[in-house]
Amino acid sequence: MKSAAVIKRSVSIAGHNTSISLEDESWNSLQEIAESRGKPASHLIASIDAERKSTNLSSAVRLFVLGFYRDQYSRKKIVDVAPAEAPH
């Protein structure tokens, strides 16, 4: 399996510029999540930055994206397993 290239991207958070290093897949997923919430990716990154504990920002973004899709999968799994309505 070939590993994905990590690309350094510049973002502005709370008025200061920083960079995060992400694979295209992680970056594209982050942008999709931000778009679904009606906000720019930079605002989502700022909220991830504000909530992260001790990990670097790039790792925090990857974990956020992973958590978002894991939550979606869990909700879908619960819906798929829910008992069907009894026939009348």
MARTOR-788979 format. One record per residue (C-alpha): x, y, z. Coordinates in pm, whole numbers, padded with zeros to 5 digits, always signed. Layout:
BEGIN
X X Y Y Z Z
...
This chain:
BEGIN
X +00000 Y +00000 Z +00000
X +00140 Y +00336 Z -00106
X +00122 Y +00606 Z +00159
X -00050 Y +00935 Z +00082
X +00159 Y +01248 Z +00045
X +00137 Y +01492 Z +00333
X +00093 Y +01851 Z +00219
X +00164 Y +02156 Z +00434
X -00125 Y +02405 Z +00423
X -00132 Y +02757 Z +00563
X -00434 Y +02868 Z +00764
X -00520 Y +03174 Z +00969
X -00648 Y +03108 Z +01321
X -00754 Y +03392 Z +01549
X -00558 Y +03640 Z +01341
X -00231 Y +03452 Z +01325
X -00100 Y +03231 Z +01047
X -00005 Y +02872 Z +01113
X +00040 Y +02562 Z +00903
X -00096 Y +02212 Z +00925
X +00033 Y +01908 Z +00741
X -00245 Y +01684 Z +00610
X -00304 Y +01430 Z +00340
X -00546 Y +01536 Z +00064
X -00804 Y +01289 Z +00197
X -00799 Y +01444 Z +00544
X -00807 Y +01798 Z +00404
X -01094 Y +01723 Z +00166
X -01292 Y +01553 Z +00444
X -01236 Y +01851 Z +00674
X -01363 Y +02086 Z +00403
X -01672 Y +01867 Z +00348
X -01750 Y +01872 Z +00719
X -01704 Y +02250 Z +00737
X -01927 Y +02297 Z +00432
X -02198 Y +02076 Z +00584
X -02191 Y +02307 Z +00889
X -02204 Y +02621 Z +00676
X -01870 Y +02757 Z +00789
X -01523 Y +02796 Z +00639
X -01264 Y +02529 Z +00712
X -01054 Y +02791 Z +00895
X -01334 Y +02838 Z +01153
X -01359 Y +02463 Z +01205
X -00982 Y +02439 Z +01245
X -00994 Y +02722 Z +01500
X -01255 Y +02533 Z +01706
X -01048 Y +02212 Z +01683
X -00745 Y +02412 Z +01797
X -00935 Y +02558 Z +02093
X -01054 Y +02214 Z +02209
X -00739 Y +02007 Z +02156
X -00554 Y +01877 Z +02457
X -00187 Y +01799 Z +02405
X -00156 Y +01678 Z +02048
X -00028 Y +01891 Z +01760
X -00285 Y +02066 Z +01543
X -00240 Y +01840 Z +01239
X -00304 Y +01531 Z +01452
X -00599 Y +01699 Z +01621
X -00756 Y +01770 Z +01281
X -00705 Y +01409 Z +01169
X -00861 Y +01280 Z +01492
X -01155 Y +01520 Z +01453
X -01222 Y +01396 Z +01098
X -01193 Y +01034 Z +01210
X -01427 Y +01098 Z +01503
X -01682 Y +01269 Z +01279
X -01703 Y +00972 Z +01044
X -01695 Y +00717 Z +01327
X -01993 Y +00895 Z +01485
X -02179 Y +00887 Z +01153
X -02106 Y +00516 Z +01117
X -02223 Y +00446 Z +01472
X -02549 Y +00634 Z +01417
X -02611 Y +00449 Z +01091
X -02534 Y +00117 Z +01258
X -02784 Y +00194 Z +01537
X -03052 Y +00286 Z +01282
X -02981 Y -00029 Z +01079
X -03014 Y -00249 Z +01388
X -03324 Y -00078 Z +01532
X -03622 Y -00316 Z +01543
X -03877 Y -00273 Z +01270
X -04223 Y -00147 Z +01358
X -04469 Y -00425 Z +01432
X -04728 Y -00480 Z +01157
X -05081 Y -00359 Z +01235
